[in-house]
Amino acid sequence: MKRSIIITGGAGFIGNHVVRLFVNKYPEYKIINLDKLTYAGNLANLKDIEDKPNYKFVKMDICDFEAVYQLMQDEQVDGIIHLAAESHVDRSIKDPFTFAKTNVMGTLSLLQAAKLYWESQPVPYKVARTQSRKDTKNEDSATLQLCDSESIDCRFYHISTDEVYGALEMNHPEGIPAPHQTIASAHSSQIEAHGSLAYGDKFFYETTKYNPHSPYSASKASSDHFVRAYHDTYGMPTIVTNCSNNYGPYQFPEKLIPLFINNMRHRKPLPVYGKGENVRDWLYVEDHARAIDLIFHKGKVAETYNIGGFNEWKNIDLIKVMIKTVDIALGRVALSDEQRAMSGSQLTAHSSLPDEMFPDMNLITFVTDRLGHDARYAIDSTKLQKELGWEPSLQFEEGIEKTVRWYLDNQEWMDNVTSGDYQKYYEEMYHSN
């Protein structure tokens, strides 16, 4: 194998897409999926690749330093893509301790294990050091050598969130033309219906000062700082990325989009916080996986990259598009012959039709807003676009149609997850661990 890479949280939502991409794209790599299999981890997400010769699953807690360190030695690991995290804001408000343990101490455990293993290795296992950092005395020049980004063999890649930046002011609540365009947004079929809008004139940049507002975002901010500190202190070859809200197949249904699709299937209420006016930037998960692949291989050590879709939506507008897409897909709305003549790939073009046509609009239920609910997130990913050539391939209207179709075509997966049966199986299978 050319490389041996651990992907933490590989049975989770974003993780399974990254694992699948790496396993299929790099058959010469050994890909190790390290996952504790908590509620959001499901090996059924990876059924299509579980028998690939370059894939290996290891059930392990990232907080178990000794086990992680031993795994790195056994598998001669030279790369870590760190996705494992507690990631639901509502859960962090109720149980901040779990988030601090997993997101902070788990990251620290991985960093220290990587540091010790990589420093113990001869060339070509090299630890990166920036040109600006002065060498200190009594360091082993054989293992801590100056090298540029092209010659680095080891890499610790930490995936974080846009929520560490805090919140942006929504000073244009009606929306203004977005100052940035991508190929996807410029060719969106919905440019006239929604356009590429921004709801404020400020964005999150890689240089934006951290200002987390929830226990979840505070724990992620702390883990980000640890990653950067390991580069600055020890010369570790680290990279950090901050991404916007992901959506797509295999997402655990406590998150807004799969939750609402599932509730619409069963005609259950759709609980909307406050007035549904909070704004998020949305990123299709497969686009995120492509960015991770690119940054892992070509990103500059010690750099931060923002990954976003330039794709802002108010929650209430997003929910209405979902309702229309689901109602049409399930045949719950009467369409004219002209409307029916539209191709299946244009379902979301119906988003401009009046809300009154769609019966599931009545499922919307406004509930008390959650504590500390940030008004607006909006990432500027221009740096990634200019330096590495990445752009999102889908706008939300296109991505949500693909997402809806996947969940409706995979209702057995959804039912298994919502019932909790998959967890019972893992408890039986790994009861001794």
Beta strands, then each sheet from edge to edge (+ up, - down):
strand 1: 3-8
strand 2: 29-35
strand 3: 55-59
strand 4: 79-82
strand 5: 155-161
strand 6: 176-177
strand 7: 197-198
strand 8: 238-243
strand 9: 245-247
strand 10: 270-273
strand 11: 279-284
strand 12: 304-307
strand 13: 312-314
strand 14: 364-367
sheet 1: 3+ 2+ 1+ 4+ 5+ 8+ 12+
sheet 2: 6+ 7-
sheet 3: 9+ 11+ 13-
sheet 4: 10+ 14+
end
